[in-house]
Amino acid sequence: MSFGQVAANLLRRLRNSPQARSAFSFSKKPTNNFPVSGRSKYIVGNGFGDYGGSGHHKETLQWILLSGQAAIILGINATPALAEDSSVQFSENTTGSEMSALQKVEDGSVISNIHTSKWRVFTDTGRDFFLQGKLEEAERFFLSALQEAREGFSNRDPHVASACNNLAELYRVKKEFDKAEPLYLEAISILEESFGPDDIRVGAALHNLGQFYLVRRKFEQARACYERALKIKRRVLGEGHPDYADTMYHLGTVMNLEGKEKDAEALVRDSVRILEDGGLGESITCLRRLQYLAQIYIKSNQIAEAENIQRKILHMMELSKGWNSLDTVIAAERLALTLQSVGTLKDAEELLERCLDARKTLLPEDHIETAANMLYIARVKMLKSNQLRKKDIPQAVAELHSARHLLSNSIRVARKFLHQLGKQRRNQQSHGVLRNIGRNEHSAMLILLQSLNALALLEITTLELQESRDNNHHVIEAENVLRECISAFKEFGTQTSLSDSPVVKAEYLSCLKHLVALVNDNTTPSLKQSKTAALEELKDEIKRVEVEISAARRQRS
């Protein structure tokens, strides 16, 4: 079916639908309001929910695109404003020819209803394709919506601002940033001209632009957008409104990335307080912000505060979802890792083992998350062994034995998972599948390298605890494991973009450095004849990887 046929069919469906009376309408004063249907809301963006007139919070899609039924400026926040009653409505039985001839003269201008209806159809269709991940199709319809807005109204009409903003969001998701920024700026300019610089719609559009700059890591510009949006929302909505808290939270994320932890902490904490005061303290949005606040505390070495928040989150998850939910498991795991960082190893181990049991019940056998869980428990056992080495050598060795078993299973699962993903990559080439595969590959590769690195360290630790035994065996095992780490990076990294990941490269670099240290300290049988040449080769590889990681960090900053 051609592009024109799709549009025509959708237009016919929309015109003949029970909602046609409100769908084909425009407001009394086009220069002051977006065209909307009946008493539906202007919805300005949405990240975690829509705060309607009733005050209830609805968890929903991360991004909501502009709809023909209710004009939306897409973004991260949610700011509704009630629309006026429409002055003109189409009859449900209006034919296509009659509809195309209908016009309404208002304030000395002629507005073509056919452009309004086509603009809405193109926008709705583009939104549907966008939410399905079909970005190329969505772009075609969004471009048509923008063209209809320009032709049917004027270049400075709010319809154009809506269309610009939707198209800008599409380009942001596609990472076509040079196309996105001018559209954001045009939308803001039109809104300021139409409604004034302090209108709530301007605030919402500024929030969207701030999100764009945040993605581009242009923190100064992002902060300026969020600060201005915050002032507008404070004046229009008040300091107790969830949407005001939303922009406050995003401003806090920028401050945190700029290294201003104190300012970030205050903003995020206040955004949480606003949600809690408004009865939204148990919402997904609030829980996410609490977790981010815990991360800020950890970053600023306020571990006790982070632990308190994570305990609060886990308690809420246990009450609301129980341990038959992966959300509860993840909350427990985060708390366990914090406890591990401060040396509370017994509690950390108990939580992690409970997480592993829950994951084995909730997830398929040999899922990659179970491999990560086993890695975390193994690390705790290695730390426990280190604590016991001066008190109880046999028990310290026993902890290492348990850790070795866990690491071996983690390596096995990660390798199996990577091979399975490789088969999927070869068999399925659609864009959406590949995106999911890429994320899973990154996680599995990181777990594999970290588990191998930990296993090599475990062998050396065992050697230190058993000095009088077969020292050479543990050295050889450690060397073999580190070489397996290097070969795994080359095997799986060259097949995908994994080798371009700075995080994966950093773990690979750690393997290289550990191997160099091992070779320097021990003349292993495999390196006796070519120790110098092997060392130089490893050192050259270290330098190459260090340069690549530094270049990637400079590019991100």
C-alpha positions as CSV (number, residue, x, y, z in Angstrom):
1,M,0.0,0.0,0.0
2,S,1.4,3.4,-1.0
3,F,2.0,6.3,1.4
4,G,-0.9,8.2,0.0
5,Q,-3.3,5.2,0.4
6,V,-2.3,4.8,4.0
7,A,-3.0,8.5,4.7
8,A,-6.3,8.3,2.8
9,N,-7.5,5.2,4.7
10,L,-6.5,6.7,8.0
11,L,-8.2,10.0,7.2
12,R,-11.4,8.1,6.2
13,R,-11.3,6.1,9.4
14,L,-10.8,9.1,11.5
15,R,-13.6,11.1,9.8
16,N,-16.1,8.2,10.2
17,S,-15.1,7.3,13.7
18,P,-17.5,8.0,16.7
19,Q,-15.0,10.5,17.9
20,A,-15.1,12.5,14.7
21,R,-17.1,15.4,16.1
22,S,-14.3,16.3,18.5
23,A,-11.4,15.1,16.3
24,F,-12.2,17.4,13.4
25,S,-12.2,20.7,15.2
26,F,-10.1,23.7,16.1
27,S,-10.1,26.2,18.9
28,K,-11.8,29.6,18.9
29,K,-8.6,31.5,18.8
30,P,-5.9,29.8,16.8
31,T,-3.3,32.4,17.7
32,N,-3.7,31.6,21.4
33,N,-4.2,27.8,21.6
34,F,-3.2,24.5,20.0
35,P,-6.1,23.0,18.1
36,V,-7.6,20.2,20.2
37,S,-10.7,18.2,20.5
38,G,-13.6,19.2,22.7
39,R,-12.4,19.3,26.3
40,S,-9.4,17.1,25.9
41,K,-6.1,18.2,27.4
42,Y,-3.1,19.8,26.0
43,I,-0.5,17.3,27.0
44,V,3.0,18.6,27.0
45,G,5.4,15.7,26.8
46,N,5.7,12.8,29.2
47,G,8.5,10.8,30.7
48,F,6.9,8.8,33.5
49,G,3.2,9.7,33.6
50,D,0.5,12.2,32.8
51,Y,-0.8,14.3,35.6
52,G,-4.4,15.0,34.7
53,G,-6.9,17.4,36.2
54,S,-7.8,14.8,38.8
55,G,-4.3,14.8,40.2
56,H,-3.8,11.1,39.6
57,H,-0.5,9.9,38.3
58,K,-0.5,7.3,35.5
59,E,2.7,5.3,34.7
60,T,3.0,5.2,30.9
61,L,5.3,5.3,28.0
62,Q,8.6,7.1,28.3
63,W,7.8,9.3,25.4
64,I,4.4,10.3,24.1
65,L,4.2,11.8,20.7
66,L,2.0,14.5,19.4
67,S,-1.5,13.2,18.7
68,G,-4.2,14.6,16.4
69,Q,-6.7,14.0,19.1
70,A,-4.9,16.1,21.7
71,A,-2.0,18.3,20.7
72,I,1.2,17.1,22.4
73,I,4.6,18.5,22.6
74,L,6.7,15.5,23.2
75,G,9.3,15.5,26.0
76,I,10.2,14.1,29.3
77,N,7.8,16.0,31.5
78,A,4.0,16.2,31.7
79,T,2.2,19.4,31.9
80,P,-1.6,19.5,31.1
81,A,-3.7,22.5,30.4
82,L,-7.4,22.4,29.7
83,A,-8.5,23.3,26.2
84,E,-11.4,25.5,25.4
85,D,-14.6,24.2,23.7
86,S,-14.3,24.0,20.0
87,S,-16.2,26.5,18.0
88,V,-16.6,24.4,14.8
89,Q,-17.2,20.7,14.5
90,F,-17.7,18.4,11.6
91,S,-20.8,16.2,11.3
92,E,-20.1,12.5,11.7
93,N,-21.7,12.0,8.3
94,T,-19.7,14.7,6.5
95,T,-18.4,13.4,3.1
96,G,-14.9,13.8,1.8
97,S,-15.9,16.3,-0.9
98,E,-18.0,18.3,1.6
99,M,-15.2,18.3,4.1
100,S,-12.6,19.6,1.7
101,A,-14.9,22.5,0.8
102,L,-15.7,23.5,4.4
103,Q,-13.9,26.6,5.6
104,K,-14.3,28.8,8.6
105,V,-13.5,32.5,8.5
106,E,-12.4,33.8,11.8
107,D,-10.5,37.0,12.8
108,G,-10.2,37.9,9.2
109,S,-8.4,34.7,8.2
110,V,-9.4,31.6,6.3
111,I,-8.5,28.3,7.9
112,S,-8.8,25.1,5.8
113,N,-10.2,22.2,7.8
114,I,-8.8,19.6,5.4
115,H,-5.2,20.7,6.4
116,T,-6.2,20.3,10.1
117,S,-7.5,16.8,9.6
118,K,-4.6,15.7,7.4
119,W,-2.1,17.2,9.9
120,R,-3.7,15.1,12.6
121,V,-3.7,11.9,10.5
122,F,-0.1,12.3,9.6
123,T,0.8,13.1,13.2
124,D,-1.1,10.1,14.7
125,T,0.4,7.7,12.1
126,G,3.9,9.0,12.7
127,R,3.4,8.6,16.4
128,D,2.3,5.0,16.0
129,F,5.2,4.1,13.8
130,F,7.6,5.9,16.3
131,L,6.3,3.9,19.2
132,Q,6.7,0.7,17.2
133,G,10.3,1.6,16.6
134,K,9.7,2.0,12.8
135,L,11.7,5.3,12.6
136,E,12.0,5.6,8.9
137,E,8.2,5.3,8.4
138,A,7.6,7.7,11.3
139,E,9.9,10.3,9.8
140,R,8.0,10.3,6.5
141,F,4.7,11.0,8.3
142,F,6.2,13.6,10.6
143,L,7.6,15.4,7.6
144,S,4.2,15.4,6.0
145,A,2.6,16.6,9.2
146,L,5.1,19.5,9.2
147,Q,4.3,20.3,5.6
148,E,0.6,20.3,6.2
149,A,1.0,22.6,9.2
150,R,3.0,25.1,7.2
151,E,0.6,25.0,4.2
152,G,-2.6,24.9,6.2
153,F,-1.8,27.5,8.8
154,S,1.4,29.6,8.7
155,N,5.0,29.2,9.4
156,R,4.5,30.8,12.9
157,D,1.5,28.8,13.9
158,P,1.5,26.5,17.0
159,H,0.7,23.5,14.7
160,V,4.1,24.0,13.2
161,A,5.7,24.1,16.7
162,S,4.1,20.8,17.5
163,A,5.2,19.2,14.3
164,C,8.8,20.6,14.7
165,N,9.1,19.3,18.2
166,N,7.9,15.8,17.2
167,L,10.3,15.6,14.3
168,A,13.1,16.9,16.5
169,E,12.5,14.1,19.0
170,L,12.6,11.6,16.2
171,Y,15.9,12.9,15.0
172,R,17.2,12.9,18.6
173,V,16.4,9.2,18.9
174,K,18.0,8.5,15.5
175,K,21.0,10.5,16.7
176,E,20.7,12.9,13.7
177,F,21.4,15.8,16.1
178,D,22.2,18.4,13.5
179,K,18.7,18.0,12.1
180,A,17.1,18.0,15.5
181,E,18.4,21.2,17.2
182,P,17.1,23.7,14.6
183,L,13.6,22.2,14.9
184,Y,13.7,22.4,18.7
185,L,14.7,26.1,18.5
186,E,12.0,26.9,15.9
187,A,9.4,25.3,18.1
188,I,10.4,27.4,21.1
189,S,10.5,30.6,19.0
190,I,7.0,30.0,17.6
191,L,5.6,29.2,21.1
192,E,7.2,32.3,22.6
193,E,5.8,34.4,19.8
194,S,2.3,32.8,20.1
195,F,1.9,32.6,23.9
196,G,4.6,34.7,25.4
197,P,8.0,33.8,26.9
198,D,6.6,32.6,30.3
199,D,3.9,30.3,29.0
200,I,3.8,26.8,30.3
201,R,4.1,25.4,26.7
202,V,7.4,27.3,26.3
203,G,8.5,25.7,29.6
204,A,7.7,22.3,28.3
205,A,9.6,22.9,25.0
206,L,12.6,24.2,26.9
207,H,12.6,21.0,29.0
208,N,12.6,19.0,25.8
209,L,15.6,21.0,24.4
210,G,17.3,20.6,27.7
211,Q,16.9,16.8,27.3
212,F,18.5,17.1,23.9
213,Y,21.5,19.0,25.2
214,L,21.8,16.5,28.0
215,V,22.0,13.6,25.5
216,R,24.7,15.6,23.7
217,R,26.5,16.1,27.0
218,K,26.3,19.9,26.5
219,F,25.7,20.4,30.1
220,E,25.9,24.2,30.2
221,Q,23.2,24.6,27.6
222,A,21.1,21.8,29.2
223,R,21.3,23.5,32.6
224,A,20.2,26.9,31.1
225,C,17.2,25.3,29.5
226,Y,16.1,23.4,32.7
227,E,16.7,26.5,34.9
228,R,14.4,28.6,32.7
229,A,11.8,25.9,32.4
230,L,11.9,25.5,36.2
231,K,11.1,29.3,36.7
232,I,8.2,29.1,34.3
233,K,6.8,26.0,35.9
234,R,7.2,27.4,39.4
235,R,5.2,30.5,38.4
236,V,2.5,28.7,36.5
237,L,2.1,25.3,38.3
238,G,3.6,26.0,41.8
239,E,6.3,24.3,43.7
240,G,4.1,21.4,44.7
241,H,3.3,20.2,41.2
242,P,4.9,16.9,40.0
243,D,5.8,18.5,36.6
244,Y,7.8,21.1,38.5
245,A,9.5,18.3,40.4
246,D,10.3,16.6,37.1
247,T,12.3,19.5,35.7
248,M,13.9,19.9,39.1
249,Y,15.0,16.3,38.9
250,H,16.5,16.6,35.4
251,L,18.3,19.8,36.4
252,G,19.8,17.7,39.3
253,T,21.0,15.1,36.9
254,V,22.9,17.8,34.9
255,M,24.4,19.2,38.1
256,N,25.6,15.7,39.1
257,L,27.2,15.1,35.7
258,E,28.9,18.5,36.1
259,G,30.4,17.3,39.4
260,K,28.2,19.5,41.5
261,E,27.1,16.7,43.8
262,K,25.8,19.0,46.6
263,D,23.5,21.0,44.3
264,A,22.4,17.8,42.6
265,E,21.6,16.1,45.9
266,A,19.4,19.0,47.0
267,L,17.5,19.1,43.7
268,V,16.9,15.4,43.5
269,R,16.0,15.2,47.2
270,D,13.4,18.0,46.8
271,S,11.9,16.4,43.7
272,V,11.4,13.3,45.7
273,R,9.8,15.2,48.6
274,I,7.3,16.9,46.2
275,L,6.2,13.5,44.9
276,E,5.9,12.0,48.4
277,D,3.9,15.1,49.6
278,G,1.6,14.6,46.6
279,G,0.9,11.0,47.5
280,L,3.3,9.6,44.8
281,G,5.9,8.3,47.1
282,E,5.4,4.7,46.0
283,S,5.3,5.4,42.2
284,I,7.9,4.0,39.8
285,T,9.0,7.6,39.2
286,C,9.7,8.3,42.8
287,L,11.5,4.9,43.3
288,R,13.8,5.7,40.3
289,R,14.6,9.1,41.8
290,L,15.4,7.6,45.1
291,Q,17.7,5.2,43.5
292,Y,19.4,8.1,41.6
293,L,19.8,9.9,44.9
294,A,21.4,6.9,46.4
295,Q,23.9,6.9,43.5
296,I,24.7,10.5,44.2
297,Y,25.4,9.7,47.8
298,I,27.7,6.8,46.8
299,K,29.5,9.1,44.4
300,S,30.1,11.6,47.2
301,N,31.1,8.8,49.6
302,Q,28.0,9.2,51.8
303,I,27.5,5.5,52.0
304,A,25.4,5.5,55.1
305,E,22.8,7.7,53.5
306,A,22.9,5.6,50.3
307,E,22.3,2.4,52.4
308,N,19.3,4.0,54.2
309,I,17.7,4.9,50.9
310,Q,18.3,1.5,49.3
311,R,16.9,-0.2,52.4
312,K,13.8,2.0,52.1
313,I,13.5,1.1,48.4
314,L,13.8,-2.6,49.1
315,H,11.2,-2.4,51.9
316,M,8.7,-0.7,49.5
317,M,9.4,-3.3,46.8
318,E,8.9,-6.2,49.2
319,L,5.6,-4.8,50.4
320,S,4.3,-4.0,46.9
321,K,5.7,-6.8,44.8
322,G,7.3,-9.4,47.0
323,W,10.2,-11.6,45.9
324,N,8.4,-12.9,42.9
325,S,9.4,-9.7,41.0
326,L,12.7,-8.9,39.4
327,D,12.3,-5.3,40.5
328,T,12.6,-6.5,44.1
329,V,15.6,-8.7,43.2
330,I,17.4,-5.7,41.6
331,A,16.7,-3.5,44.6
332,A,18.1,-6.1,46.9
333,E,21.2,-6.6,44.7
334,R,21.9,-2.9,44.7
335,L,21.7,-2.8,48.5
336,A,24.0,-5.9,48.7
337,L,26.7,-4.2,46.5
338,T,26.6,-1.2,48.8
339,L,27.0,-3.4,51.9
340,Q,29.9,-5.1,50.2
341,S,31.6,-1.8,49.6
342,V,31.6,-1.0,53.3
343,G,32.7,-4.5,54.3
344,T,29.3,-5.8,55.7
345,L,30.0,-9.1,53.8
346,K,27.7,-11.5,55.7
347,D,24.6,-9.4,55.0
348,A,25.7,-8.8,51.4
349,E,26.3,-12.5,50.8
350,E,22.9,-13.5,52.2
351,L,21.1,-10.9,50.0
352,L,22.9,-11.9,46.9
353,E,22.2,-15.6,47.5
354,R,18.6,-14.8,47.9
355,C,18.7,-12.8,44.7
356,L,20.3,-15.8,42.9
357,D,17.6,-18.2,44.1
358,A,14.9,-15.8,43.0
359,R,16.4,-15.3,39.6
360,K,16.7,-19.1,39.0
361,T,13.0,-19.3,39.7
362,L,11.9,-16.2,37.6
363,L,14.3,-16.5,34.6
364,P,15.1,-19.2,32.1
365,E,18.0,-21.5,32.9
366,D,21.5,-20.0,32.3
367,H,20.2,-16.5,31.9
368,I,22.9,-13.9,31.8
369,E,21.6,-12.2,35.0
370,T,22.3,-15.3,36.9
371,A,25.9,-15.2,35.7
372,A,26.2,-11.6,37.0
373,N,24.7,-12.7,40.3
374,M,27.2,-15.5,40.6
375,L,30.1,-13.1,39.9
376,Y,28.9,-10.8,42.7
377,I,28.7,-13.6,45.2
378,A,32.1,-14.9,44.2
379,R,33.6,-11.4,44.8
380,V,32.1,-11.4,48.3
381,K,33.5,-14.8,49.0
382,M,37.0,-13.6,47.9
383,L,36.7,-10.7,50.2
384,K,35.7,-13.0,53.1
385,S,38.7,-15.2,52.3
386,N,40.9,-12.2,52.6
387,Q,39.4,-11.4,56.0
388,L,40.0,-14.9,57.2
389,R,43.6,-15.4,55.9
390,K,45.1,-14.3,59.3
391,K,42.6,-16.2,61.4
392,D,41.5,-19.4,59.7
393,I,43.5,-20.5,56.6
394,P,41.4,-23.6,55.9
395,Q,38.2,-21.6,55.9
396,A,39.8,-18.9,53.8
397,V,40.7,-21.6,51.2
398,A,37.2,-23.0,51.4
399,E,35.7,-19.6,50.5
400,L,38.0,-19.4,47.5
401,H,37.0,-22.9,46.4
402,S,33.3,-21.8,46.5
403,A,34.2,-18.7,44.6
404,R,36.0,-20.7,42.0
405,H,32.9,-22.8,41.4
406,L,30.7,-19.7,41.0
407,L,33.1,-18.0,38.6
408,S,33.4,-21.1,36.5
409,N,29.6,-21.2,36.1
410,S,29.5,-17.5,35.4
411,I,32.1,-17.9,32.6
412,R,30.2,-20.9,31.2
413,V,26.9,-19.0,31.1
414,A,28.3,-15.8,29.7
415,R,30.1,-17.7,26.9
416,K,26.9,-19.7,26.1
417,F,24.9,-16.6,26.1
418,L,27.3,-14.8,23.7
419,H,27.2,-17.7,21.3
420,Q,23.4,-17.7,21.3
421,L,23.3,-14.0,20.6
422,G,25.8,-14.5,17.8
423,K,23.4,-17.0,16.1
424,Q,20.5,-14.6,16.6
425,R,22.5,-11.8,15.0
426,R,23.1,-13.9,12.0
427,N,19.6,-15.2,11.7
428,Q,17.7,-11.9,12.4
429,Q,18.8,-8.7,10.8
430,S,15.9,-6.3,11.7
431,H,16.9,-3.1,13.4
432,G,14.9,-3.6,16.6
433,V,16.3,-7.1,17.2
434,L,19.8,-5.9,16.6
435,R,19.5,-3.1,19.2
436,N,18.4,-5.6,21.8
437,I,21.1,-8.0,20.9
438,G,23.7,-5.3,21.1
439,R,22.7,-4.4,24.7
440,N,22.7,-8.0,25.8
441,E,26.0,-8.7,24.1
442,H,27.6,-5.8,26.0
443,S,26.4,-7.1,29.3
444,A,27.4,-10.6,28.6
445,M,30.9,-9.6,27.4
446,L,31.5,-7.5,30.4
447,I,30.4,-10.3,32.8
448,L,32.7,-12.7,30.9
449,L,35.8,-10.5,31.1
450,Q,35.1,-9.6,34.8
451,S,34.6,-13.3,35.8
452,L,37.8,-14.3,34.0
453,N,39.7,-11.5,35.6
454,A,38.4,-12.4,39.0
455,L,39.3,-16.1,38.5
456,A,42.9,-15.2,37.6
457,L,43.1,-13.1,40.8
458,L,41.6,-16.1,42.7
459,E,44.4,-18.4,41.5
460,I,47.1,-16.0,42.7
461,T,45.4,-15.6,46.0
462,T,45.2,-19.3,46.4
463,L,49.0,-19.5,45.7
464,E,49.6,-17.0,48.4
465,L,47.6,-19.0,50.9
466,Q,49.2,-22.3,50.0
467,E,52.9,-21.3,49.6
468,S,54.3,-24.7,50.2
469,R,52.1,-26.5,47.7
470,D,52.1,-26.7,43.9
471,N,52.8,-23.0,43.2
472,N,53.5,-23.5,39.6
473,H,50.1,-24.9,38.9
474,H,48.3,-21.8,40.2
475,V,50.6,-19.5,38.2
476,I,49.9,-21.5,35.0
477,E,46.2,-21.5,35.7
478,A,46.2,-17.7,36.2
479,E,48.1,-17.1,33.0
480,N,45.8,-19.4,31.0
481,V,42.7,-17.6,32.4
482,L,44.1,-14.1,31.5
483,R,45.0,-15.3,28.0
484,E,41.4,-16.6,27.7
485,C,40.2,-13.2,28.7
486,I,42.3,-11.7,25.8
487,S,41.1,-14.2,23.3
488,A,37.5,-13.8,24.4
489,F,37.7,-10.0,23.8
490,K,39.1,-10.6,20.3
491,E,36.7,-13.4,19.5
492,F,33.4,-11.6,20.4
493,G,34.6,-8.0,20.1
494,T,35.6,-8.3,16.5
495,Q,32.3,-9.8,15.5
496,T,30.3,-6.8,16.9
497,S,30.8,-3.3,18.1
498,L,31.7,-4.5,21.6
499,S,35.4,-3.7,21.1
500,D,34.4,0.0,20.7
501,S,32.8,0.1,24.2
502,P,35.1,2.1,26.7
503,V,33.7,0.0,29.6
504,V,34.5,-3.3,27.9
505,K,37.9,-2.0,26.8
506,A,38.7,-0.9,30.3
507,E,38.1,-4.5,31.6
508,Y,40.2,-5.9,28.7
509,L,43.0,-3.4,29.7
510,S,42.8,-4.7,33.2
511,C,43.3,-8.3,31.9
512,L,46.4,-7.1,29.9
513,K,48.0,-5.4,32.9
514,H,47.4,-8.3,35.2
515,L,49.0,-10.6,32.6
516,V,52.1,-8.3,32.3
517,A,52.4,-8.2,36.1
518,L,52.2,-12.0,36.3
519,V,54.8,-12.5,33.6
520,N,57.1,-10.1,35.2
521,D,56.8,-11.8,38.6
522,N,56.9,-15.4,37.4
523,T,58.9,-17.1,34.7
524,T,56.2,-19.4,33.4
525,P,57.1,-22.4,31.3
526,S,55.3,-21.1,28.2
527,L,57.2,-17.9,28.4
528,K,60.7,-19.0,29.3
529,Q,62.1,-18.8,25.7
530,S,60.3,-15.7,24.5
531,K,59.6,-13.7,27.7
532,T,60.9,-10.4,26.4
533,A,59.1,-10.5,23.1
534,A,55.9,-11.5,24.7
535,L,56.1,-8.7,27.2
536,E,56.8,-6.1,24.6
537,E,53.8,-7.3,22.6
538,L,51.6,-7.0,25.6
539,K,52.9,-3.6,26.5
540,D,52.3,-2.3,23.0
541,E,48.7,-3.6,23.2
542,I,48.3,-1.8,26.5
543,K,49.4,1.5,25.0
544,R,47.1,1.1,22.1
545,V,44.0,0.4,24.2
546,E,44.9,3.2,26.6
547,V,45.0,5.7,23.7
548,E,41.6,4.4,22.4
549,I,40.0,4.8,25.8
550,S,41.4,8.3,26.3
551,A,40.1,9.3,22.8
552,A,36.6,7.9,23.6
553,R,36.5,9.9,26.9
554,R,37.6,13.1,25.2
555,Q,34.9,12.6,22.6
556,R,32.2,12.2,25.3
557,S,33.3,15.2,27.3
